[in-house]
Amino acid sequence: MRWCARCRDPQIRIASGMDAPLALPPGLMEAGRVHAFDPACQSAPDHPAFTGVRVYRDALTTEETERLLREIEAVPFVPSQSGKHKQHYGPRFNFTRRRMNAERFEGLPDYAHALESRLRDCVGGDAVGDPAALEACRTALAAFETTDAFVLRYFEREESNLDFHVDDLFAYGEAIVDVSLDSDSVLTFLGPASAGESAESRVCVRVPLPARSIAVVHGRARFEWQHAILAGDIDGVRTSITLRTLGGALRATDAGRRVLLRAKPRP
């Protein structure tokens, strides 16, 4: 895949909601503040302060991926912002008013539970990198129960992208799971500004997302770093599945408990 070369490409662009992609923050590329995440050691060796991501390559077989894509294709996609198409299973949120509406939520597709189980198998058999980082991932997954599945399809010709953001902290819990199906891509993280410094002090970490991989984001990467899929990192067509769980406060409400019940695997 081309992620190493692309992470040094000054023409890389970030998404801006429904607007056209914009240039990276001034000076970021020239100052050499773009670092590479290496799944072989589950870390960014040149920037050890970046923690909270694990990537499992070849988590799905080719046959499993093709079967999953056929199942996804049987359901219509709807247009989404920034040139993407989507399928969504889960409650709807008004993030501004911090409200959840689960009236139309009737449950998750079976593959959501199968993917969560596969991730748990990957993490359970993992022994790579810092043991404390691995234990932090396992702790985040202990509180994870899929309540939301988001299928996104990106198109190179449409310059599809996902804007830099932090997943809503009220709606969603700590762990965020990303499954890449039919093409390689890169998840780009933009760090917070250093204390007392300008936005130009921020750094990027580029995390490869090979086809058939499963990645999990938690901890500092989840809460302190923004992440995005850049338009320049879409090669042809990319289909991904994002799994999330309800935020802790929501899980304790009557409405949250109903969502958790509906999200359970069908008997």
C-alpha positions in Angstrom: 0.0 0.0 0.0 1.1 3.6 -0.5 0.7 5.1 2.9 4.3 5.7 3.6 4.8 7.8 0.5 1.5 9.6 0.9 2.2 10.7 4.4 5.0 12.9 3.0 3.0 14.2 0.1 2.5 18.0 0.5 -0.6 17.7 -1.7 -2.4 15.6 0.9 -5.7 17.3 1.8 -8.1 17.2 4.8 -11.8 17.2 4.6 -14.0 20.1 5.6 -17.5 18.9 6.1 -19.4 19.3 2.9 -16.9 21.7 1.5 -14.0 20.8 -0.8 -10.9 19.3 0.9 -8.5 21.9 2.2 -4.7 22.0 2.6 -3.1 20.6 5.7 -2.3 23.2 8.4 0.5 25.5 7.2 4.0 24.2 7.8 2.9 20.8 9.0 4.5 18.8 6.2 7.6 21.1 5.9 8.4 20.8 9.6 8.5 17.0 9.5 5.8 16.6 12.1 4.0 13.7 10.3 4.7 10.3 11.8 4.0 6.8 10.7 2.2 4.2 12.8 3.6 0.7 12.4 1.2 -2.3 13.1 4.2 -4.6 13.5 4.9 -2.9 16.9 1.4 -1.4 17.4 2.9 2.1 17.9 4.3 5.2 16.2 8.1 4.6 16.9 9.0 8.2 16.1 6.2 9.6 18.3 5.7 7.5 21.4 3.3 10.0 22.9 0.7 8.7 20.4 -1.2 5.9 22.1 -4.6 4.2 21.8 -4.6 2.5 18.4 -4.2 -1.2 17.4 -4.4 -2.5 13.8 -5.0 -6.1 13.0 -4.0 -7.0 9.5 -5.7 -9.9 7.7 -8.3 -10.1 10.4 -10.8 -11.3 7.7 -10.2 -13.8 5.0 -10.8 -12.9 1.4 -13.8 -15.2 1.3 -15.3 -13.6 4.4 -14.7 -10.1 3.0 -16.4 -11.0 -0.3 -19.4 -12.5 1.5 -19.7 -9.5 3.7 -19.6 -7.2 0.8 -22.4 -9.2 -0.9 -24.5 -8.8 2.2 -23.9 -5.1 2.3 -24.7 -4.7 -1.4 -28.2 -6.2 -0.8 -29.1 -3.1 1.2 -29.5 0.3 -0.5 -27.0 3.0 0.3 -28.1 6.6 0.8 -26.0 9.7 -0.1 -24.0 11.2 2.7 -21.9 14.3 3.1 -18.4 14.8 1.6 -19.0 12.5 -1.4 -19.7 9.3 0.7 -22.6 6.9 0.7 -23.9 5.2 3.9 -25.9 2.6 5.6 -26.7 3.2 9.3 -27.9 0.8 12.0 -28.4 2.4 15.4 -30.1 5.1 17.3 -30.0 8.7 15.9 -28.5 11.5 17.8 -29.0 15.3 18.0 -25.4 16.1 19.1 -26.1 19.7 19.8 -29.1 19.0 22.2 -27.5 15.8 23.5 -30.6 13.8 22.6 -31.1 10.2 21.4 -33.9 8.9 19.3 -34.1 5.1 19.0 -37.7 4.8 17.8 -36.6 3.4 14.4 -33.8 1.3 15.7 -34.7 -2.4 15.3 -31.4 -4.1 15.8 -28.0 -4.7 14.2 -27.1 -6.8 11.2 -25.6 -10.2 12.3 -22.2 -9.2 10.8 -21.8 -6.5 13.4 -21.7 -9.0 16.2 -19.4 -11.3 14.2 -16.9 -8.5 13.6 -17.0 -7.5 17.3 -16.2 -11.2 18.1 -13.4 -11.3 15.6 -11.8 -8.1 17.1 -12.0 -9.7 20.6 -10.2 -12.8 19.2 -7.5 -10.6 17.7 -7.0 -8.6 20.9 -7.1 -11.8 23.0 -4.3 -13.3 21.0 -2.2 -10.2 20.8 1.1 -10.0 22.6 2.8 -7.2 20.6 4.2 -3.9 21.9 3.8 -2.3 25.3 1.9 -4.6 27.7 0.4 -1.5 29.4 -1.0 -0.3 26.0 -2.4 -3.7 25.3 -4.1 -3.9 28.7 -5.6 -0.4 28.2 -7.1 -1.7 24.9 -8.6 -4.7 26.7 -10.0 -2.5 29.4 -11.7 -0.3 26.8 -13.2 -3.4 25.1 -14.5 -4.7 28.4 -17.0 -1.8 28.4 -17.8 -2.3 24.7 -21.0 -3.7 23.3 -21.9 -2.8 19.7 -25.0 -0.6 19.5 -24.2 1.3 16.3 -22.9 0.0 12.9 -22.1 2.6 10.2 -21.2 1.4 6.7 -19.5 4.1 4.6 -18.5 3.9 0.9 -15.9 6.3 -0.4 -15.2 7.0 -4.1 -11.9 8.4 -5.4 -13.7 10.1 -8.3 -16.0 12.0 -5.8 -13.0 13.0 -3.6 -14.9 11.3 -0.7 -13.5 12.1 2.7 -14.2 12.2 6.4 -13.6 15.4 8.2 -11.2 15.7 11.1 -13.3 15.1 14.2 -13.6 13.5 17.6 -16.5 11.0 17.9 -19.2 12.5 20.1 -18.4 11.8 23.8 -22.0 11.9 24.9 -23.4 9.5 22.3 -20.5 7.0 22.1 -18.3 5.2 24.6 -14.5 4.9 24.5 -13.7 2.2 22.0 -14.3 2.9 18.2 -13.8 0.0 15.8 -13.1 0.4 12.1 -13.2 -2.5 9.6 -11.7 -2.0 6.1 -13.1 -4.2 3.4 -12.2 -3.8 -0.2 -9.2 -1.4 -0.4 -6.3 -0.1 1.5 -6.5 3.4 3.1 -5.0 5.5 5.9 -6.5 6.9 9.1 -4.9 10.3 9.8 -4.7 11.6 13.4 -4.1 15.3 14.1 -2.8 15.9 17.6 -3.7 18.7 20.0 -1.5 21.8 20.1 1.2 21.8 22.7 0.7 23.8 25.8 1.2 27.5 25.2 1.9 26.9 21.5 0.0 27.7 18.3 -1.9 25.2 16.1 1.2 25.0 14.0 2.8 22.9 16.7 0.4 20.0 16.1 1.6 16.7 14.7 0.0 14.1 12.5 0.2 10.3 12.8 -0.7 8.2 9.8 -2.2 4.8 10.6 -2.4 2.3 7.7 -5.8 0.5 7.2 -5.1 -2.4 4.9 -8.0 -4.1 3.2 -9.4 -6.9 5.5 -8.0 -5.3 8.6 -9.8 -4.3 11.9 -8.6 -1.3 13.9 -9.6 -0.2 17.3 -9.2 3.4 18.7 -9.4 4.2 22.4 -7.7 6.2 25.1 -5.7 9.2 24.1 -6.2 8.6 20.4 -9.9 8.6 20.9 -10.3 11.5 23.3 -7.3 13.9 22.5 -6.6 13.4 18.8 -8.9 14.2 15.9 -9.0 11.7 13.1 -10.0 11.7 9.4 -10.0 9.8 6.2 -8.3 12.1 3.6 -9.6 12.3 0.0 -6.1 11.6 -1.2 -6.1 8.3 0.6 -9.0 6.8 -1.4 -7.9 4.5 -4.2 -10.9 3.6 -6.3 -13.6 2.5 -3.9 -13.4 2.0 -0.2 -16.0 0.3 2.0 -15.7 0.4 5.7 -17.8 -0.5 8.8 -17.5 1.5 12.0 -18.8 -0.1 15.2 -19.5 2.0 18.3 -21.1 1.6 21.7 -23.4 3.9 23.7 -21.8 6.5 26.0 -21.6 5.6 29.7 -24.3 8.0 30.9 -26.7 6.9 28.2 -26.2 3.2 29.1 -27.6 3.9 32.5 -30.9 5.4 31.3 -34.1 3.5 30.5 -33.7 4.5 26.8 -30.1 3.3 26.8 -31.0 -0.1 28.3 -33.7 -0.6 25.6 -31.1 0.2 22.9 -28.6 -2.3 24.5 -31.4 -4.9 24.5 -32.4 -4.3 20.9 -28.7 -4.4 19.8 -28.1 -7.9 21.2 -27.7 -10.8 18.7 -31.0 -12.3 17.5 -31.7 -15.8 19.0 
